[in-house]
Amino acid sequence: MSRDRRTMPLHFNRYVAGAQSPGVILLRKAIPISKAIEELALIWSASEADEWIDRLVWIPL
């Protein structure tokens, strides 16, 4: 999980061009920590790890 909204997407795209990533979750600015935890719990309970390979997503979804 990262809050590096400015540079992380660029770095992530460069990385996945040559390697596999387990995925990255970015937090939108000023998201309450309780909301971030709820979203992470939803992701964890409703999906499998292999569904997130090479994906970059923003929380809240």
URPEZI-V95328 format. One record per backbone hydrogen bond with DSSP energy under -0.5 kcal/mol. NH is the residue of the N-H (numbers start at 1). CO is the residue of the C=O. Records with the same first field share a line. If there is no record, write none. Layout:
NH: CO ; CO
This chain:
2: 25
5: 3
8: 4
11: 7
12: 8
13: 9
14: 10
15: 11
16: 12
17: 13
18: 15
19: 15
24: 55
26: 24 ; 57
27: 2
28: 59
31: 28
35: 32
36: 32
37: 33
38: 34
39: 35
40: 36
41: 37
42: 38
43: 39
44: 40
45: 41
46: 42
47: 43
51: 48
52: 49
53: 50
54: 21
55: 52
57: 24
59: 26
